[in-house]
Amino acid sequence: MMKKHFIALLTVLSLGQIAFISSVSAQNPRVTIPDFADLVERASPAVVNIRTTEKIIVQQSQGGFPGMPEDQAEFFRRFFGVPIPGMPSGPKQAQPNPGKPQEADRGVGSGFIIESNGLILTNAHVVEGASTIYVTLTDKRELKAKLLGMDKRTDVAVVKIDARDLPRLPLGDSSKVRVGEWVLAIGSPFGLENTVTAGIVSAKSRDTGDYLPFIQTDVAVNPGNSGGPLLNTAGQVIGINSQIFSRSGGYMGISFAIPIDEAMRVADQLRTNGKMTRGRIGVALGEMTKEVAESLGLGKPRGAYVRSVEAGGPAAAGGIEPGDVILSFNGREINKSTDLPRVVGETKPGTSVVVQAWRKGATRDLTVTVADSDSLQAANKKPDIPAANGNGVNIFGVAVVDLSDVKKKELNIKGGVEVTGLSDGSLARAGVRPGDVIIRVADTDITAVKQFEALAKGLDANKAVPVFIRRGDSTLVIPVRPK
């Protein structure tokens, strides 16, 4: 009898626990694992496969084995090494013969339809360099697409296919994404069309050194997934799958997506203007560390630390000086240096904004008129000018002349070479411009053009080397690979 009561008690307790768990689940549905089947069924038709090709010139050779295809003849030459009856026994004398341009596969990625008239969002790196873009729909139709515009800085591209009444994906609000919520990706990893993977949001506003803050997830994303949508459980797009962290080239547990709010700001300009127009104020930023913040009297690291100011640029005209810390821009708080380029870039050129800067233990409000980044770059771009002594552009991609005594005295330096022209080299890409003075490379002080040219020739083109640049009163250290 006692035994029966004991069993009954256990049964009651177990049912009570089940009832309690069911009650918790009803109150908070997020603790349950979602069923993605219906969501995938609705979303998949709007996800596309993107295949790109490029034109290449195939070098045709003459003097092959008569009557035998070239690939078979090459097989016999390489692996048998013996004369074939009726065929030449000596080595083939190949005579290059340029052929006609041929279409060759370049890569595979993903995309998704955002308007029923065939407007598609994808990554810039998926379509960059392509001569032809092919879009494959889930009904197996393959259509040629037109590139409306791409922005490599944010890795966003917009393409268009000639079709109507297509399924489209609704866009969500990436600012409302919560860490820990379920998300899924649909794409073509390794060319496998309409593959679905799921996971959770691991972090938000993740800086990876790029222009945009990324959504970090643990959703399995692999080559070919690029450009595909990241969806929430409501079936809304909250991001574009763009990057992975990997040492092997494949998925290793971390993937990154471009927030859809940021992507659409870019996409709207691309579809209208074919390019992205950004604001620029002409400052170079440094890392705001705890030590720097304490030395400036800020208490804790915050704001964007201005390392140098472009002469004649908007920031200089507005009174911003090297050493300032920009705390807010046009009313938006700047928490770290990487915030400033994003905020400035989103500001329409020609807009006058109030910049709050920290200088010498106090804040001050400065007015800066934002300029167009393209116009500034065009104004700063000058044609390559050979050095006065006849030296051409070197491994760094710069033309230089010996520094005059007047310039040495003006800058209070003993030696160096002045940059007079730039080609598309490593220093140009790092921001060096005519008028800058190279005073040191690695551990060697620069004294004259001949010494600099000799040093440049002896460098390992693939090994990073620090180059010390004097610009006005500032000294910049730029690590570059000469190649």
N, C-alpha and C positions, 0 to 999 in steps of 0.2 A: 504493500500500500504506500509506504514512504517513497519507494522507488518511482511509482507512477506519478505522485505529486511532484517529485523532483524533475521528472521529464516534462511535465506540464508547465512547470515554472520556467524551464529553459525555453520552451516553445513560446511562452508569452513574452519573455525577454527578447527573443530573436525577432518576433513580430513587431515589438515596440521599437527596436532599433531600426528595422526596415521602414516603419512608418515615419520615424524621425528623419532618416536619410531622405525619404521621398519628399517630406515637407521642406527640408533645406533646399533640395533640388528645385522644387516648385518656386520657392522664394527667390532663388538665384540661379537662373538657367545657365549662367556662364560656367558653372562647375561641371556641366555635362559636355561630353564630346559631341560636336555637331555632326550631322549627316550631310556631307557635301554633295550627295548624288543629284538632288534637284537643282542645286545651284549650278553645278557643272553642266547639267543638261541645258539650262537656260543660257549660260555664258559661252560655252564652247563654240557655237556657230559664229560668234563675233571675233574669235581669235584666229589669226591667219599665219601662214608660213610665208616667210620672205626669203627668196633665193636671188642672189645677185651674180652677175657675170661681168667680165671685163674683156676688152679687146687686147689680144696679144699677137705678136708677129712670130710665126713659127719658122725657124731656120731650116729650110729644106736642103738636103745634101744631094750631090750628084756623084756618080761613079759607084753605085751600089751593085749588088749581084743581079744580073739579068734574070727576069722571070720570077724573082722571089721578093715578097714584100720586105720592106726595109727592116721591120722589127724582127722578122725571122732570120734574116741575114745577120743582123747584129748578134742574135742569140748564138748562131753557129760560130761566129768570130770569137765571142767572149768565152764560151764554155767548152768548145771542142778544140779550137786552135789548130785544126788540120784543114788542108785544102779540100774543098767540095768539088766533085767532078763537074767540069764545065764552068767553074767559077774561078775568079782570080785568087791566087794563093797568097799574094802579098797583102800588106795592110791596106785598108781602104783609104784612099786619099779624098777626104771630104772637101767639097767645094761649097762654101756657104752660098745659099741662094735664097734671098729674102722672099718669103711667101706672102700671101694675102692675110690681112688681119683676120683672126679667128676668135670666136666667142668661147671663153673658158670660164668654168665655174669659179666663183670667187669666195662665196661664203653663204651660210644659212643662218637665219635668225627668226624672230617672231615679231608680231605686231598685233594691234587690235583696232577694230572699227569704232570710231567715236561719232560718226554721222552716217545715216543710211544711204547717203549719196556716194559713199566710197572713200571718205576721209579716214586715213589710218595714221595712228601714232606708233612710233618705234624708236630705236636708238640711232644716234648719228653714226656710231661705229659700225652698225649693221649695213648701212647703205653708202658709207663714204668710199669714194673711189670706184663705184660701180658704173659701168657703161649702160647696163640694163638691169631693171628691177622687176622681178616676177613675184606676184602675190598669188598664193594658192588658198582658195576658200575650202571650207569643210565639205562642200558638195563636189570637190575635186576640180572645179574650174580654176584654170591658171590664167591670170590676166597681167598684162604689162602695166606697171605703175609709173607715174610721173612724180619726181621729187619736187615738192613745193618749196622746201627749204630745210636746212639743218643747222644746228648750233653745236659745234664740237665742245665748247666750254661746258655746257650742261648735258651733252650727249643726248639731245632730243632732236628728232627729225619728224617731218610730216610728209606723207606720200598720198597720192590720190589714184584710184582706179576708176575706170569708166563703168559704173554699175549703179543700179537703183534698188531701192527697197531692201537694203541689206540689214541684217540684224546688227544692233549696236550695243555697246556696253554703257551703262549709266556711270557717271563719275561721282565719286564720293568726296568727302572733306578730309584731306590728310592731316589737317590741324587737329582733328578730333580723334586721331588714332591713339589707342592706349597700349602701353607696353603689356604684353601678356595675352592680348586678344588673338583669336584664331584668324589666320589668313591662308590663302592658297594661291598658287601660281599655275598658269596654263601657258604652254609654249611648245617649242620643238627642240628639246635637248638632243644633241647629236643628230639632228635632222628627223627625230621621231615626232611626227605631227601630233598635236593635241594631247600632250602628256600633262597630267595633273599631279601636283605635289602640294602638300599642306604642312603648316607649322604654326608658329606664333611670332608675334613681333618681339624682338629681343631688345631693341633700343630705338630711340628717336633722335633726330638731329645729330646723327653720327658724322663727325668730320673725318674725311679720308684724304684731305689735301686738295679736293676738288672744289668747284664753285658752289655746289649745292650741298645742304645737309641731307644725309640719306636716312631712309628707314632701314634698320637692320633687322633681319629675320633669320630663323633657322630653317626656312623652306629650302628644300633641295633645288638648287638652280645650277645648271651646267651650260657649257657652250651650246648655243642654239636657242637657249631660253631668253637671250638678250632681246629686249624690246617688247616682251610679252607683259600681260597685266598682272599686278598683284591685287587680289580681291579680298574684301572683307566678307563676313558671313551673310551680308545683305546682297551680295553679288555686285557691289559697287567697286570701281577701280580706285584704289588709294595710292598706287604707285606703278612705276615702270621698272621691271627687273633689269638691272644694268650691270652690276659687278658682283664678283665673288672674291672672297679671301682664299687664296689657294697657294700651296707650294708645289702641287702636282699638276695643276692645270684643270683639275676637276673639283667638284664640290667637297668642302671640308667642314661643313657645319655652319658657315656664316655667309650670308648673301646680303646684297644691298639693293634698294629700290629708290628711284627718284620720286619724291612726293608728287602726287598728281597736281596739287595746287601750283607748285613751282613749274612743273612741266607744261601746264596749260598756259601759264603766263608767257612762256617761250613760244609755245605752239601757236598762240593767237597772233603773235608778231610774224612768225614764219609763214603762215598761210596768207597773211595780208601783204607783207613786205618782202618775203623771201629771205629775210635775214633778221638777226636779233640786234637791236640798238640798245646800247647800255650807257649809263652815265659813268663818268670818271672824274676824279678830282686831282690826281697826280701826286700820290704819296706812296712811299715804300714803307711797309709795316714790319715790325720786329715782334718777337715773342714776348708776351707779358708774363714774366715769371714772378714768383713770390719775392725774390730778391730785388727785382726791378721795382715792383710795386712798393715795397717797404722803403727803398731808397728815395722814391719820389713822394713819399708821405701818403700813399693811397690806402695803406693798411692791408688790403687784400687784392689779389690780381683781378682786375676788371678793365674793360675798355680796350681800345686798339692803340698800341704804342707806335708812334710815328718815328721811323728810323731816319728817313730823309724826305725832303720835299722837292718836287720837280720845279726847276727854275722856270718862272713865267707861267706855271700851271694854275688851275683854279684854286687849289689849296693855298699856294703862295700868295696869290692875289687877295685871298680872303683873310690872310694873317696867320695861317697855321704854320708852325715852326717845327723843325726837328726836335725831338724830345717831348713834344706834346703827347697827351693821352686823350684820345677822342672817346668821351663817355656816352654821348648821344648824337644822333644824326637825324635831323628833321623830326625830332620828337620821339624817335625810336631808340631804346636803350641798346648800347653796344656792350656786350658782356665779354667778348674776346675778339682778338684781332681778325679772325676769319669771318666774323659777323659783318664787318664794315664793307668789304667788297660786294657782298650780296645786297646790302641795303643801298649802297651807292649805285650798283648796277641796275637796280629796279627803279631808280629815280629818273624821270624824264629829263633828257638834256635840255639845258636852258632854265631849269628850275633853280630859284634861289632858296637855300635852306639855312637853317640855324644849326650850327655845330657847337656843341658844348665840349670844351677842351679843358684838361687839367694842366696847369703850368705853374711852377714855382709855388706849390702848396695851395693853390686856389683855382676855382673854376672861372671860366670866362666864355661868353657867347660870341661866336664869330659867324659872319654871313659868307657863305660860299656859293657861287653859281656853278652848278654841275655842267660839265662839258660832255660832248659826244666822244666816246672812246675811239671811234673810227676817225673822226676829224683830228683828234690829238695825235693818233698814230701816224696819220698822213702828214701832219705838219712836222712831226719829228723825223719822218723818214727822209733820208737824203741819199742821192745816188752814190755808188761806190767811187771813192776818190783815191787814186794811187798815191802812195807816199812820195814826198818830194825827192827822195834819193833814188826813186825808181823801184823800190820794193813793192811787190803786189800784195794781194790778200793772202794771209798765212793760214796755218792750221786752225787758228781761232776764228777766222773769218773777219779779221779787221785789218785795215791799212793804218799805218802809224808813221809819225815823224818824230825826230828828236825834239826834245823840249827846249824852248828858248830860255835864256838866262832871265829874261823879264818874267816869264811864266813861272820859273822856279822860285823867284823871289816873291811873286804874287801869292803862290800857294805855300810858301815856306817849306819847300822840299828840296832835296839834294839831287834827285834824278827822276827818271821816268820817261815814258814815251806817250805822246798825245794821239788819241784815236781821231783819224780824219775821215774814215769811210768804213762802211759795214757791208758785208754780204750776208747770206743766210747761214751764218755760223753759230757756234755755241754761245759766244759772248753777246751776239745780237739778240738771240732768243732769251738770254738772261737779262736783257734790258740795258746793256751798255750802249751808249750813243756817242756821236762825234763830239769832241771837246773833253771827254773823260780822259783821265791820265792813268795809265797802268804803271804802278810803282813797284810791284812785286809779284812774282809767280812762285808759289810754294815757298821755299826758303831763300830764294834768290832775289836780291834787290835789282831792279831794272835801271840801267844807266844810259843805254843808247839803243838805237834801232837795230844795229848789227848784232849786238849782244842778245836782244830780245828775239830776233829772227832765228839766231843759232839755237837759243834755248827752246823755242817753239818746235823746231825740227827734231830735237832730241827727246820730246815728250812721248809717252805712251798714249796714243790717240783714244784708247778705250778706258783709261784710268782717270778718275776724277782728280783734279788739281785745284787748289785754292788760288784765285786771282784777286789781287788787292787793287781796288780802283779808287782813285781820288776824284771826287766830284764836288767842287766848291770847297766848303769847309768839312765835308763828310768823307769818311773812308768806308767803302763798302767791301765786304769779303764775299766773293761769289765762287762757290765750288762748281766747276764745270768739267765735262769730258770734252777734250779738244775736238774729237771727231764730229 
